[in-house]
Amino acid sequence: MQIDYLTLFPEMFDGVLNSSILKRARERELVKFNTINFRDYANNKHNQVDDYPFGGGQGMLLKPEPIFNAMDALETYEDTRVILMCPQGETFNQQKAESLSTAKHIVFICGHYEGYDERIREHLVTDEISIGDYVLTGGELPAMLMTDAIVRLMPGVLGNQVSHEDDSFSSGLLEHPQYTRPREFQGMKVPDILLSGDHSKIEAWRHEQSLKRTFDKRPDLLDKYPLTEKDLKTIESFKKHIEK
């Protein structure tokens, strides 16, 4: 995968892209990262990338020329995903990360100021994405967050291909509780079922715990999850417990 970042602050990416899982993925040549300062593509002697909006209004908008010129300088493909980090966009989630993890080329447009010239959105962008209902100074932090979520799903990045399959949201439910050694710590014991060696019972327990955790913390996720008849009975037992 090739990931390009159109940004005014390429130095912001250094620490994140050169650490931990992302660094190892790059060293294994599973992904290539490239930051482009689109100020270098401005068509004026002062390298100005923003201007006042036509019709009046607060703040400054990113001009179209630097972004279009920077995109023209990139080698892109018919299926290149061009992502505009934008508060108006679709909210990023695990399913979107899984979809993007199969892409061969991704370009993140990281803006600043009050917004973008609309022609950028209309003619360059394939995906408008937001990471939540709040406003940040620019698109760099969201792009880095998304990169981490996307790259870790690529084959070979985590080493064990099934490592991410039990993550919260991957199955549609929150992840079940996890324990490791020691078996007892300060009077707190690991549930006996996890020490039983009976893998079918352990899987059943984990699924029930995922249902319970989702019911307690994110019940909205259950509306989209394909609940079995047994799941529905389990959830009814949770409700009855609350009523008591």
C-alpha positions as semicolon CSV with decimal commas, in nm:
position;residue;x (nm);y (nm);z (nm)
1;M;0,000;0,000;0,000
2;Q;0,112;0,354;-0,078
3;I;-0,018;0,630;0,151
4;D;0,037;0,994;0,061
5;Y;-0,043;1,288;0,290
6;L;-0,108;1,636;0,148
7;T;-0,030;1,859;0,442
8;L;0,113;2,194;0,547
9;F;0,290;2,029;0,842
10;P;0,474;1,715;0,724
11;E;0,689;1,717;1,038
12;M;0,382;1,620;1,244
13;F;0,389;1,271;1,093
14;D;0,749;1,183;1,182
15;G;0,693;1,035;1,526
16;V;0,380;0,837;1,445
17;L;0,492;0,689;1,111
18;N;0,834;0,594;1,250
19;S;0,717;0,413;1,563
20;S;0,565;0,082;1,667
21;I;0,346;-0,114;1,423
22;L;0,360;0,149;1,147
23;K;0,740;0,151;1,154
24;R;0,756;-0,227;1,134
25;A;0,505;-0,234;0,847
26;R;0,721;0,015;0,656
27;E;1,042;-0,179;0,729
28;R;0,877;-0,497;0,598
29;E;0,786;-0,301;0,284
30;L;0,417;-0,367;0,337
31;V;0,339;0,004;0,320
32;K;0,508;0,322;0,195
33;F;0,443;0,662;0,351
34;N;0,498;0,992;0,174
35;T;0,427;1,344;0,301
36;I;0,381;1,630;0,053
37;N;0,379;1,992;0,160
38;F;0,122;2,133;-0,079
39;R;0,248;2,486;-0,009
40;D;0,525;2,395;-0,255
41;Y;0,259;2,377;-0,527
42;A;0,111;2,725;-0,480
43;N;0,094;2,945;-0,790
44;N;0,218;3,269;-0,635
45;K;0,548;3,411;-0,517
46;H;0,444;3,408;-0,151
47;N;0,330;3,042;-0,165
48;Q;-0,010;3,145;-0,033
49;V;-0,248;2,847;-0,002
50;D;-0,555;3,019;0,143
51;D;-0,779;3,315;0,064
52;Y;-1,102;3,486;0,171
53;P;-1,428;3,321;0,063
54;F;-1,629;3,477;-0,220
55;G;-1,951;3,628;-0,084
56;G;-1,796;3,709;0,250
57;G;-1,772;3,506;0,566
58;Q;-1,540;3,426;0,853
59;G;-1,198;3,275;0,817
60;M;-0,994;3,156;0,520
61;L;-1,041;2,874;0,269
62;L;-0,782;2,649;0,111
63;K;-0,733;2,750;-0,252
64;P;-0,786;2,483;-0,518
65;E;-0,459;2,534;-0,710
66;P;-0,210;2,393;-0,454
67;I;-0,421;2,082;-0,393
68;F;-0,489;2,015;-0,762
69;N;-0,123;2,074;-0,850
70;A;-0,004;1,842;-0,574
71;M;-0,245;1,572;-0,690
72;D;-0,125;1,612;-1,049
73;A;0,232;1,550;-0,930
74;L;0,134;1,219;-0,771
75;E;0,112;0,891;-0,955
76;T;-0,249;0,789;-0,899
77;Y;-0,462;0,502;-1,024
78;E;-0,822;0,447;-1,122
79;D;-0,895;0,299;-0,778
80;T;-0,691;0,547;-0,571
81;R;-0,887;0,651;-0,261
82;V;-0,860;1,026;-0,203
83;I;-0,978;1,104;0,149
84;L;-1,080;1,450;0,260
85;M;-1,059;1,486;0,637
86;C;-1,379;1,680;0,695
87;P;-1,627;1,726;0,985
88;Q;-1,912;1,688;0,731
89;G;-1,791;1,344;0,626
90;E;-1,896;0,990;0,710
91;T;-1,793;0,892;1,062
92;F;-1,488;0,665;1,065
93;N;-1,538;0,319;1,216
94;Q;-1,391;-0,030;1,209
95;Q;-1,585;-0,131;0,900
96;K;-1,446;0,170;0,710
97;A;-1,096;0,078;0,826
98;E;-1,144;-0,276;0,696
99;S;-1,263;-0,144;0,359
100;L;-0,966;0,090;0,324
101;S;-0,715;-0,177;0,434
102;T;-0,756;-0,347;0,094
103;A;-0,672;-0,031;-0,104
104;K;-0,345;-0,012;-0,299
105;H;-0,317;0,366;-0,280
106;I;-0,463;0,620;-0,037
107;V;-0,422;0,996;-0,041
108;F;-0,516;1,199;0,267
109;I;-0,592;1,568;0,213
110;C;-0,524;1,739;0,546
111;G;-0,666;2,089;0,553
112;H;-0,649;2,384;0,789
113;Y;-0,832;2,715;0,821
114;E;-1,210;2,729;0,785
115;G;-1,248;2,477;0,505
116;Y;-1,185;2,397;0,139
117;D;-1,274;2,545;-0,194
118;E;-1,570;2,331;-0,301
119;R;-1,400;2,230;-0,627
120;I;-1,155;2,019;-0,426
121;R;-1,443;1,823;-0,279
122;E;-1,629;1,788;-0,608
123;H;-1,347;1,689;-0,842
124;L;-1,071;1,518;-0,643
125;V;-1,222;1,341;-0,345
126;T;-1,355;0,984;-0,329
127;D;-1,424;0,973;0,048
128;E;-1,514;1,243;0,300
129;I;-1,441;1,119;0,651
130;S;-1,480;1,259;1,002
131;I;-1,346;1,102;1,322
132;G;-1,616;1,256;1,540
133;D;-1,845;1,547;1,610
134;Y;-1,583;1,795;1,720
135;V;-1,342;2,035;1,551
136;L;-0,963;2,003;1,535
137;T;-0,703;2,250;1,408
138;G;-0,629;2,040;1,101
139;G;-0,660;1,702;0,934
140;E;-0,317;1,565;1,030
141;L;-0,414;1,400;1,359
142;P;-0,725;1,233;1,210
143;A;-0,518;1,107;0,914
144;M;-0,263;0,953;1,151
145;L;-0,536;0,794;1,361
146;M;-0,695;0,643;1,051
147;T;-0,359;0,522;0,923
148;D;-0,299;0,325;1,241
149;A;-0,645;0,166;1,225
150;I;-0,608;0,080;0,855
151;V;-0,250;-0,049;0,836
152;R;-0,279;-0,287;1,132
153;L;-0,549;-0,475;0,939
154;M;-0,326;-0,544;0,640
155;P;-0,199;-0,903;0,599
156;G;0,141;-0,954;0,760
157;V;0,144;-0,634;0,964
158;L;0,055;-0,785;1,302
159;G;0,233;-1,113;1,232
160;N;-0,066;-1,323;1,334
161;Q;-0,340;-1,258;1,078
162;V;-0,617;-1,335;1,331
163;S;-0,477;-1,099;1,596
164;H;-0,728;-0,824;1,513
165;E;-1,034;-1,044;1,461
166;D;-1,137;-1,034;1,829
167;D;-1,089;-0,658;1,859
168;S;-1,384;-0,452;1,968
169;F;-1,609;-0,365;1,669
170;S;-1,447;-0,622;1,436
171;S;-1,724;-0,873;1,501
172;G;-1,989;-0,607;1,561
173;L;-1,963;-0,648;1,939
174;L;-1,728;-0,508;2,202
175;E;-1,440;-0,733;2,298
176;H;-1,482;-0,978;2,586
177;P;-1,270;-0,949;2,906
178;Q;-0,910;-1,072;2,879
179;Y;-0,678;-1,209;3,151
180;T;-0,315;-1,320;3,180
181;R;-0,075;-1,442;3,451
182;P;-0,079;-1,447;3,748
183;R;-0,397;-1,649;3,806
184;E;-0,458;-1,453;4,128
185;F;-0,349;-1,097;4,197
186;Q;-0,428;-0,913;4,521
187;G;-0,721;-1,147;4,581
188;M;-0,859;-1,100;4,228
189;K;-0,889;-1,431;4,042
190;V;-0,909;-1,524;3,678
191;P;-1,252;-1,679;3,596
192;D;-1,235;-2,059;3,633
193;I;-1,382;-2,118;3,287
194;L;-1,067;-1,972;3,125
195;L;-0,851;-2,227;3,307
196;S;-1,073;-2,525;3,221
197;G;-0,914;-2,614;2,887
198;D;-1,261;-2,663;2,738
199;H;-1,236;-2,441;2,431
200;S;-1,601;-2,469;2,329
201;K;-1,715;-2,353;2,674
202;I;-1,453;-2,077;2,673
203;E;-1,576;-1,949;2,336
204;A;-1,936;-1,957;2,458
205;W;-1,836;-1,763;2,772
206;R;-1,645;-1,506;2,567
207;H;-1,938;-1,454;2,333
208;E;-2,175;-1,407;2,626
209;Q;-1,933;-1,159;2,787
210;S;-1,908;-0,967;2,459
211;L;-2,287;-0,948;2,447
212;K;-2,301;-0,827;2,805
213;R;-2,028;-0,566;2,760
214;T;-2,198;-0,438;2,444
215;F;-2,538;-0,436;2,618
216;D;-2,391;-0,238;2,910
217;K;-2,170;0,007;2,721
218;R;-2,288;0,032;2,358
219;P;-2,641;-0,111;2,325
220;D;-2,680;0,075;1,994
221;L;-2,442;-0,177;1,834
222;L;-2,686;-0,460;1,904
223;D;-2,933;-0,307;1,659
224;K;-2,699;-0,396;1,371
225;Y;-2,568;-0,728;1,504
226;P;-2,726;-1,053;1,371
227;L;-2,854;-1,181;1,705
228;T;-2,944;-1,549;1,729
229;E;-3,240;-1,676;1,927
230;K;-2,999;-1,776;2,203
231;D;-2,846;-1,428;2,200
232;L;-3,191;-1,273;2,242
233;K;-3,262;-1,494;2,542
234;T;-2,924;-1,400;2,692
235;I;-3,000;-1,029;2,649
236;E;-3,341;-1,078;2,810
237;S;-3,163;-1,226;3,112
238;F;-2,944;-0,913;3,130
239;K;-3,257;-0,695;3,129
240;K;-3,423;-0,901;3,401
241;H;-3,111;-0,871;3,615
242;I;-3,126;-0,492;3,587
243;E;-3,494;-0,487;3,678
244;K;-3,420;-0,677;3,999
